[in-house]
């Protein structure tokens, strides 16, 4: 018997807030970056801050901010961008800073403003750290020398070292303040004017239909090999001559290009080479004119700094590729941190819906408070929907061909009805003639209506299941019996013999999908044991119990079912 999982409500709420944030990153992020809008990362941070602050007016639990940030950060792994580690770190850090502020100063206007300023300012701090990581401490020395040179040229005694950073910090703090104010306004509006559950008719999102990607040969060995190559590159850069490190790193980059498309994609970006030229020439200028060293030495140091940046950019890109390895994901799903993968699973299921809720950027700009209010006001309905789906139980009666699954189903139906439990759905009794199976009937459990379903015929126009043809009248009876509207008042819906036809999106497949996604019914599915895992994977079943009829009789199964649904 295979049992269920449970997920903490706090993590469910975090998955909803984190998914809204991730949806905004995906929809608006691509729009802003494609248009090369300045401070686009700050706009996305502002939206994240607004989402978190406004959500906290509805859900007051501690720890929602950092959990939501973690969910959003991890959802960045589905981004088509080759650079995911930087944004992931930024998103989680911003959420954590907002969380820290609220924990220290308690949840009030002051803590929201301080937290929003800190979260927004993280973008500046991370950019500075990134430059130091990419180019080494030489970049700090070059920056200081350039400002000293500017100070001398301007003939001023003012220390210019911190001036650009302080100006940018002030701008970032102002953006954080504005974000906090909008978030507070949205939160207060939701408390005063609770929204009705209604669809938000935004059709700007069109899912990517290109699923014809070539399979990638993931390798744990390559994951560790890439780590070794990155470390080796830094050792070569620091302790060998320019001829040695330039040739060695060129070979490493060539290796990555041959194995990873992401590496080639990164090298094809004009921005990378523009930075390469600018950093190299500035370094040569500083060493030649300001530090009075020769131009060639400065040129080599500039190239060395750029080689370091290329190794980091490409190295983290290829590491990101190998981390998509299903084996690695499966390993983390088996660890003790079970709430996070379960919350992530909910988030990925909700993502298409949340993306459909996000309007175009120009729509948000016109009236940000109203638009974000419409989106955030729906989170309580989404919470109830998820909780309702998680409370649904799914029972799988498993066994081999001819082992008596349908007979057990019939006994379970009788037992449930005797306990006044409302049951709907279908089962398909075998029809025998001279000890030979000639077909199957179908029975509507609610009405007891029984008609012919499968028979051996020579009609080539009828859909086949093995040696049997599906009779139209019987098939229609099954379709009608499994509609969600007909089963609205039933506690349980039974579907006998879910098999290959359903796995190919035929037969009762559409009805099963509707019952799982949109109904309140508990389900009992009869499935051949060889197909059980395929059925679980196809419908992404969660809270399910498997009964193998070779181990459990109908009485034991029925008692377990009634105990769980009650």
N, C-alpha and C positions, 0 to 999 in steps of 0.2 A: 504494500500500500504506500503510495507516494503522497506526502502531505504538503501543506501549503506554506506560504510565507506571510508575515505580517509587517506592516510598515507604520512607523510612528507618524502621527498626524502633523507634527511639527515639520517633518521632512516632506510630507505631502505639500504643505503650504510653501515650503522653500522651493520645491520643484515647480510650483505654479509661478511664483515671483521670478525665479531664476529663468524659467522658460520665456516669460514675457521679455525679460532683459535680453536673453539670447536672440529672440526673434527680432528685437529692435537692432541688435548688432548685425544680424544677417541682412535684413532688408535695408535699413538706413545706412549701415556701414558700407555696403557695396555702392550705394548711391553717392555717398559723400566722397569715398575714395576714388571712384571713377571720374568725378568732376574735379578732383584735386583741390577740394575746398580747404583753406587753411584752418587749423585748429579742429579738424574733423574728429580727432580722437577725444577732444574735450567736449564736443557736442554729444558724442556717444556716452561719455562718462556722465554728462549732465542728465541724459535720459535715464541712465541706470540709477543715479541718485534720486531722481524724481520718483521712479518706480518703487524704490525701497522705502523712501520716506512716506509716500502716500499709502503704500500697502500697510505700513506699521500703524496707521490709524484704524485699520480694520482688524488686523491680527497683532496682538500685543505681546506675544511670547518673546522671551529673550533668545538670542541666538539665531533669529531668522535672517539677519543681514548677512552674516558670514556664510551660512548655509546656502542662501540664495546666490551669493557671489561664487561659491565653490561649484554649484550646479551650472551656472552660466559659464564659468571658466572652462569646465570640463566639456561643455557642449561646443566650445570653440574647436574641438578636435574634428568636427564634421565640416569645418570651414574649408573651402577650396584653397585658401591661402597656404603657401608653404611656410609662412612664419606664424606659428601658433603659440610658442612658449611665452614670448613677450606679452601679447594681449592677455593670455591666461593669467600670468603673474599680475598684470595691471588690474584686471577685473577683480581677482580675489583680494588683492591688497586694498583696493578702494572700498570694497564691502567690509573688510576687516577693520579699516580705519573708522568707518562710520559706526561699526559695532562697538569699537573701543570707546569712542566719544559718548555714545549712548550709555554704555556701562558706567563710565566715570561720572558723567554729569546727569544721569538719568534721562528718561525720555521726555524732552521738552524742546521748545523752539531753539534755545541756546545750544543744546547738544546737537541738534540737527544741523544748525549753521556751522558750528565748529567741525563736525564730522564731514560735512559736505565740502568745506574748504580744504580739509586735510586730504580727502579722497581726490578732489580735483588737482591738488598740488602734487599728488603722487606722480601724475603724468610727467611733470617737469623733473622731479627727482629721478624717475626711472630713465628718462632720456639722458640725463647727465651720467648716470651709472652705466647705461648702454654704451655711450661714447667711450668711457674709460675701459669697459670690458672689451669693446671692439678694437680700440686703437692703443690700449695700454696707457700708462701714466704719462707717456710722451705728449699726449693730446692736451693734458693739463698744463704742461710746461709751455707748449706752443701757444695755447690760449692766453696764458699769463704774459708771455713775451709780446704777443700782438697788442694786448691792452697797454702794456708799458710803452710800446712804440707809439700807440695812438695818444697816450698821455703826454709823451714828449713832443709829438707833433702839434698837439693842441696847446702846449705850454701851460698845463694846469697842474696844480698840486693835489687835485682830487684823485683818490685811489679808485680806479675804474674796474678793479677786478670783480667786485660783487655787484656793480651797478646793473649790468644786463640781466643777471640772475634775479636781483631784487625786483626789477621792473616786470619781468615775466612772472615772478611769484605773485606780485600784486594783481596782475591780470587773471591768473589762475584762481586766486582767492575770490576775486569779484565774480567770476563765472560760477564758482562753488556757491557763493551767497545767493546768486540768482536762481540756481538749481534748487537750493533748499527752500527758498520762498515759494517757488512753483509747486514743489512737492507738498509743502504745508498747505497751500491753497487747495490742491487737489484732494488731499486727505480730509480737510475740513468740509469740502463740498460733498464728499461721499457720505460723511456722517450726517450732514444736514439733509441731503437729498439722495437717499438710497435709490439705486437704479433698478428698473425692472429687467428681467432676463430677456434680452432681445439680441437678435443677430446684428452684427456690425457689418454692413455691406461694403466691404473693401475688396476689390478684385485685382489689386495691383500685383499680388503674388502669384506667380506661375511656377509650380515645381519643375525642377530640372528633370526632363524625361529621358535624358541620355544615360541609359543604364548599360551601355555597351562597352564599358571600360575593360581593358585587357586585365586579366588576373595578374597580381604581383606575387612573386615568389618570396614571401616573407622568410626571414631567417634570424633566429636568436644569435647565431654565431656572428652574422653580419652586424647585429646591434652592438655586441661587445667589440668587434673589430673596428667599428666606427669610433667608439669611445677611445680605443687605443690610438687610432690614427689622429684624432684631435689632440690628445695629450702629446703624442710624438711630435706633432707640428709645432706646438709651443716650445718644446725642448729644442728642436732644430732652430727655431727663430731666435732663441736666446743664447744658444751656445755654439753655433756653427757659423761659417762664413756665408756671405750672401749667395755665392754660387751654389753651395750645398743646400741651403734652405729654399732657394728659389726653384731649383730643379726638383727637389723632394716634394715640395708642396704642389708644384705643377702636376706631378705624377699622382698625388693623392686626389687632387681635384678631377683629373682625367678619370680616375677609377670611379669616383662618385658619379660623374657624368654618364659613364657607360652603364652603371647600374640603376641610377635614379633619374627620372624625368624632372623631379623637383629641383635637382641641382642645376640642370641645364636651364630650367625656367628662371631660376634666380640669376644666373650669369647673363641671361638675355635681357635683363632689365636695364634700361639706360641710366636709371637713377644710381645703380651700383657703380657704373663707370664714370659718371659725372663726379660722384663723391671721390672716386679713386684719383682722378685728375686734380680736383680741388685740394684734397688733403696732401697729395704729393707735392704740388707746386707751393702751397703755403708753407709746408715743412722746409722745402728747399730755400724759400725766401727767408724764413726765420733764421735758419742756420747760416745762411750766407750773409744777410744784411744785419741781423740783430746780434747773433752770437759770434759773428766774425769767423765762422768756420767755412770750409769750402763748400761750394754749391753741390758737388757730386756726393759728398757725405750726407748732406741734407736730403738729397734726392733718394739715396738708398734707404735712409731712415723712413722717409715718407712711403716708399714702396713696401718696406717691411711692415709698417703700420697697416697698410691696406691688405697685405697678405694675411695678417692676423685677423682682420675684419672678415675677409672672404672665408677663412677657415671656420670662424664662429658662425657666420650666416649659413654657409652650406652644411656645416657639421650638424647644427641643430635642426636644419631642414631634413637631412637624411635620417637623423635619429627619430624625428617625428614620423617619418614614413614607416620605419621598422616598429614603432610603438603601436601601429595599427594592427599588428600581428594578432589574430584571434586567440592564439595560445596565451599571449600576455594578458589580454583582456579577460579570458576565462580564469586565469590564475588569480587576478584581483577580485573577481566575482566570488571566489571561494574563500577569501580571507574573512577575518572577523568583522570587517567594516561593512556589514550587510546592508545597513540602511541607505548608504550612499548609492550603491549600484541599483537598488530598488527604486530610489527616488529618481535617479538618472533615467531608468527605464520609463517611468511615468512621464518624465520631461520630454524624451524623444517621441513618445506617443502624442503628446500635446502640441509639439512644435508646429506641425502644419496648420493646426487651428489657430495658434497664437500668431503665426506669420500672416495668416489671412486677416487677423484683426488689426495689424499694423498698417496705417495709411502711408502714402508717400510723404517724403520729408516736407515738401512745400505745403501740404495740408496741415501738418503739425505746426509749422512755423506760423500759419495764419491764426491759429487759436490753440496753443499748446495745452492750456489748462483744460479746456472742454474735451479735446481729443483724448488726452491721457486719462481724464475722468471716465470717459466712456469705456476705455479698455480696463482700467483698474477696478471699476465698479462691478465687473463681471466675475471677479476672482472667487467670490463666495459661492456663486452658482457652479463654477468649475470645481471648487472644493467638494461640494455636495455630489456632483456628478462622479468624481473620482471615488469618493467614499462609497457611493452606491455601487459602482462597478466592482470595487474591492470586496464588498460584502457579498457579492454574488458567488455562489458555490458551483463548481463544475465537477461532475462525477463521471468517470470513464469506466465502463464495463468492458474489460479486455479479455480476449480469448481467441483461440484459433478457429479455422473454418469448421463448422459442424459441431462445435463444442457445446452449443446450447445457450448462446448469448441471448437470442430472442426469447427463448423459454424463460430465462431468468428475468428478462425485461417484463414479460407478461405477469409473472408472479409479483414483481416489484410494483407494477401498476395496481394490481388487485389489493396489495397490502396498503399502499398509500391511500387509495380511495376508501378503504375500510377505516382509515384514521381521519377521514374528512379533509385530506390534503388535496387541494385542487391540482389536477394534472392535465396537461395537454401534450400534443405532439403526435408521433407515429411509431408503429412497429410493424415489422414485415414477417408474418408467419410463413414457414415453408409449406408448399403444397406437394404432397407425395401421391404417387400412383404406381401401384405394384412395386412398392419399396424403391421407387425411383423419383428423384426430385424433378418435377415438371415446371416449377416456377415458384413465385412468391406473390402473396396478396399484400395489400397495404391497409392498415387500420388507423382511422382517425380516433385517437384515444378519447377525445372529448365527446364525440357523437356516437362512437362505436360503429361508424360507417365503414364497411369493408368492401373493397373492390379488387379486381385483378390488377396486378402491378407489373410483374415480370413473367414473360412466357417465351418459350422457344418458338420462334416464327421465322418465316422466310422473307418477311418484309424488309427490304434493304433500306427503306426510307426512315425506319425507326432507329433511335439511338440504342446502342448495344452496351450491355455489361456482361462481359465474357460471352457465354453462349446464349444469353437471354436478351430479348428486346424489351425496352421500356414502353409500356402501354400508356398512351396519352391521358386517358381518364384517370388511371391510378396515379400518374405523376402529378396531375393537377390537384387531386385530393391531398397529396402530400404537401404541395406548395401552399395550399389554403390552410392546412392544419398547422403549418409552421410560421405563419405570418405573425408579426409582433402584436398587431391590433387584436387578433383573435385570442391571443394568450395573455392579454393585459392583466387579467384577474387570476391567472394560474400561478401557483407557487413554484411548480416544476414543469419544465418542458422536456420531453424525451424524444431523442432522435436515434432510431435504430439503424445500425450498419452504416456508419460514416466511413467512406472508403476512398478508393482511387478516383472515382468520379468527382467527389468533393475536393480532393487534393488538386484536381485539374480545373477547379473553379466551375464545375458543372454540378448536376444533381441538386442537392440541398445547400450548396456552398453559400449562396447569397443569403438564404434564410438563417444559416448558422452565424454568419457575420453580423447580420442585423440583430439577432437575439443576444449575441455576446456584447455588441457595442451600444445598443440602444434600449434594451429591455431590462426589467427588474427580475426576470425569471432566473431561478437556479436551473441548471441543465444537467441532464443525464445523456451521455453519448455512448452508444455501443460501437466499439472499434476493434478491428482485427489486431491482435497483439503485434504483428509485424509492421503495422502502420501507426501504432499509437504515438510514437515520438514525432513522426511526421505531422500528425494532426495537431499535437501540442505546439510544434514550431510554427505551423502555418497560421494558426490563430493566436499565437503568442499567449497561450493560456497561462494563468498565474495560480490562482487559488483552486487547485484541482486535486482530486483524490482518485487514484487508480485502484480498481478492484479486479483482480484476476479471478475468473470464475472457477479455475482449478483449485483456488485456495479459499474462496468464500462462497457460501450459498446465498440464496435470495433473502433469507431472514436476516442473516448477519449484515448483508449489504444494506437492506432497508432500514435496519436499526441504526446503522452508522449514518445514513443519509438524514433520517428524521432528527437524530441528535444534533447534527451539524446545522441544519437549516433552522432549527428552533432555538 
